[in-house]
Amino acid sequence: MKVVIVGAGEVGSYLSLVLSTEGHDVTVVDKNADTCRRIDDQLDVRVIHGNGGSAAVLKKRPCR
């Protein structure tokens, strides 16, 4: 299943970990660059840096 998680705080990070471990195709969107780097380093998910409420950001391709 393809999943988009907006916000990589405590809950978003945990959901990203669980869903990616279960084999889902996870994309995380967060506006904090440091958080994006941390998630990208720690998890096997796609990461998009930006405001998850912006249509333009949601149309962006992942960083990798």
Biotite code that builds the C-alpha atoms (Angstrom):
import biotite.structure as struc

atoms = struc.array([
    struc.Atom([0.000, 0.000, 0.000], chain_id="A", res_id=1, res_name="MET", atom_name="CA", element="C"),
    struc.Atom([1.230, 3.510, -0.757], chain_id="A", res_id=2, res_name="LYS", atom_name="CA", element="C"),
    struc.Atom([1.095, 5.806, 2.286], chain_id="A", res_id=3, res_name="VAL", atom_name="CA", element="C"),
    struc.Atom([1.785, 9.529, 2.676], chain_id="A", res_id=4, res_name="VAL", atom_name="CA", element="C"),
    struc.Atom([2.510, 10.790, 6.184], chain_id="A", res_id=5, res_name="ILE", atom_name="CA", element="C"),
    struc.Atom([2.462, 14.540, 6.710], chain_id="A", res_id=6, res_name="VAL", atom_name="CA", element="C"),
    struc.Atom([4.566, 15.501, 9.705], chain_id="A", res_id=7, res_name="GLY", atom_name="CA", element="C"),
    struc.Atom([7.472, 13.529, 11.114], chain_id="A", res_id=8, res_name="ALA", atom_name="CA", element="C"),
    struc.Atom([6.986, 14.281, 14.778], chain_id="A", res_id=9, res_name="GLY", atom_name="CA", element="C"),
    struc.Atom([6.685, 11.549, 17.368], chain_id="A", res_id=10, res_name="GLU", atom_name="CA", element="C"),
    struc.Atom([3.564, 9.959, 15.869], chain_id="A", res_id=11, res_name="VAL", atom_name="CA", element="C"),
    struc.Atom([4.578, 10.423, 12.221], chain_id="A", res_id=12, res_name="GLY", atom_name="CA", element="C"),
    struc.Atom([8.024, 8.956, 12.839], chain_id="A", res_id=13, res_name="SER", atom_name="CA", element="C"),
    struc.Atom([6.550, 5.945, 14.612], chain_id="A", res_id=14, res_name="TYR", atom_name="CA", element="C"),
    struc.Atom([3.982, 5.342, 11.870], chain_id="A", res_id=15, res_name="LEU", atom_name="CA", element="C"),
    struc.Atom([6.735, 5.632, 9.259], chain_id="A", res_id=16, res_name="SER", atom_name="CA", element="C"),
    struc.Atom([8.819, 3.041, 11.079], chain_id="A", res_id=17, res_name="LEU", atom_name="CA", element="C"),
    struc.Atom([5.964, 0.566, 11.528], chain_id="A", res_id=18, res_name="VAL", atom_name="CA", element="C"),
    struc.Atom([4.532, 0.889, 8.027], chain_id="A", res_id=19, res_name="LEU", atom_name="CA", element="C"),
    struc.Atom([7.900, 0.733, 6.258], chain_id="A", res_id=20, res_name="SER", atom_name="CA", element="C"),
    struc.Atom([8.868, -2.314, 8.331], chain_id="A", res_id=21, res_name="THR", atom_name="CA", element="C"),
    struc.Atom([5.635, -3.982, 7.190], chain_id="A", res_id=22, res_name="GLU", atom_name="CA", element="C"),
    struc.Atom([6.690, -3.407, 3.572], chain_id="A", res_id=23, res_name="GLY", atom_name="CA", element="C"),
    struc.Atom([4.471, -0.467, 2.672], chain_id="A", res_id=24, res_name="HIS", atom_name="CA", element="C"),
    struc.Atom([5.624, 2.239, 0.252], chain_id="A", res_id=25, res_name="ASP", atom_name="CA", element="C"),
    struc.Atom([5.885, 5.235, 2.619], chain_id="A", res_id=26, res_name="VAL", atom_name="CA", element="C"),
    struc.Atom([6.450, 8.897, 1.773], chain_id="A", res_id=27, res_name="THR", atom_name="CA", element="C"),
    struc.Atom([7.011, 11.383, 4.606], chain_id="A", res_id=28, res_name="VAL", atom_name="CA", element="C"),
    struc.Atom([6.478, 15.132, 4.194], chain_id="A", res_id=29, res_name="VAL", atom_name="CA", element="C"),
    struc.Atom([7.882, 17.540, 6.787], chain_id="A", res_id=30, res_name="ASP", atom_name="CA", element="C"),
    struc.Atom([8.817, 21.205, 6.784], chain_id="A", res_id=31, res_name="LYS", atom_name="CA", element="C"),
    struc.Atom([11.848, 20.821, 9.065], chain_id="A", res_id=32, res_name="ASN", atom_name="CA", element="C"),
    struc.Atom([15.025, 20.052, 7.105], chain_id="A", res_id=33, res_name="ALA", atom_name="CA", element="C"),
    struc.Atom([16.792, 18.457, 10.092], chain_id="A", res_id=34, res_name="ASP", atom_name="CA", element="C"),
    struc.Atom([13.841, 16.160, 10.691], chain_id="A", res_id=35, res_name="THR", atom_name="CA", element="C"),
    struc.Atom([13.801, 15.197, 7.016], chain_id="A", res_id=36, res_name="CYS", atom_name="CA", element="C"),
    struc.Atom([17.495, 14.307, 7.143], chain_id="A", res_id=37, res_name="ARG", atom_name="CA", element="C"),
    struc.Atom([17.010, 12.245, 10.320], chain_id="A", res_id=38, res_name="ARG", atom_name="CA", element="C"),
    struc.Atom([14.101, 10.293, 8.855], chain_id="A", res_id=39, res_name="ILE", atom_name="CA", element="C"),
    struc.Atom([15.954, 9.765, 5.567], chain_id="A", res_id=40, res_name="ASP", atom_name="CA", element="C"),
    struc.Atom([19.012, 8.434, 7.442], chain_id="A", res_id=41, res_name="ASP", atom_name="CA", element="C"),
    struc.Atom([17.075, 6.143, 9.773], chain_id="A", res_id=42, res_name="GLN", atom_name="CA", element="C"),
    struc.Atom([14.218, 4.712, 7.713], chain_id="A", res_id=43, res_name="LEU", atom_name="CA", element="C"),
    struc.Atom([13.665, 3.177, 4.298], chain_id="A", res_id=44, res_name="ASP", atom_name="CA", element="C"),
    struc.Atom([11.076, 5.768, 3.210], chain_id="A", res_id=45, res_name="VAL", atom_name="CA", element="C"),
    struc.Atom([10.849, 8.608, 0.711], chain_id="A", res_id=46, res_name="ARG", atom_name="CA", element="C"),
    struc.Atom([11.197, 12.072, 2.202], chain_id="A", res_id=47, res_name="VAL", atom_name="CA", element="C"),
    struc.Atom([9.876, 15.372, 0.863], chain_id="A", res_id=48, res_name="ILE", atom_name="CA", element="C"),
    struc.Atom([10.934, 18.616, 2.515], chain_id="A", res_id=49, res_name="HIS", atom_name="CA", element="C"),
    struc.Atom([8.126, 21.171, 2.607], chain_id="A", res_id=50, res_name="GLY", atom_name="CA", element="C"),
    struc.Atom([4.704, 22.124, 3.900], chain_id="A", res_id=51, res_name="ASN", atom_name="CA", element="C"),
    struc.Atom([2.379, 19.132, 3.640], chain_id="A", res_id=52, res_name="GLY", atom_name="CA", element="C"),
    struc.Atom([-0.605, 21.444, 3.240], chain_id="A", res_id=53, res_name="GLY", atom_name="CA", element="C"),
    struc.Atom([0.736, 22.827, -0.029], chain_id="A", res_id=54, res_name="SER", atom_name="CA", element="C"),
    struc.Atom([-0.454, 21.231, -3.276], chain_id="A", res_id=55, res_name="ALA", atom_name="CA", element="C"),
    struc.Atom([2.827, 22.217, -4.951], chain_id="A", res_id=56, res_name="ALA", atom_name="CA", element="C"),
    struc.Atom([4.836, 20.385, -2.290], chain_id="A", res_id=57, res_name="VAL", atom_name="CA", element="C"),
    struc.Atom([2.647, 17.290, -2.523], chain_id="A", res_id=58, res_name="LEU", atom_name="CA", element="C"),
    struc.Atom([3.328, 17.165, -6.277], chain_id="A", res_id=59, res_name="LYS", atom_name="CA", element="C"),
    struc.Atom([7.133, 17.228, -5.709], chain_id="A", res_id=60, res_name="LYS", atom_name="CA", element="C"),
    struc.Atom([9.221, 14.183, -6.321], chain_id="A", res_id=61, res_name="ARG", atom_name="CA", element="C"),
    struc.Atom([10.955, 12.649, -3.287], chain_id="A", res_id=62, res_name="PRO", atom_name="CA", element="C"),
    struc.Atom([14.540, 13.624, -2.472], chain_id="A", res_id=63, res_name="CYS", atom_name="CA", element="C"),
    struc.Atom([15.891, 10.266, -3.636], chain_id="A", res_id=64, res_name="ARG", atom_name="CA", element="C"),
])
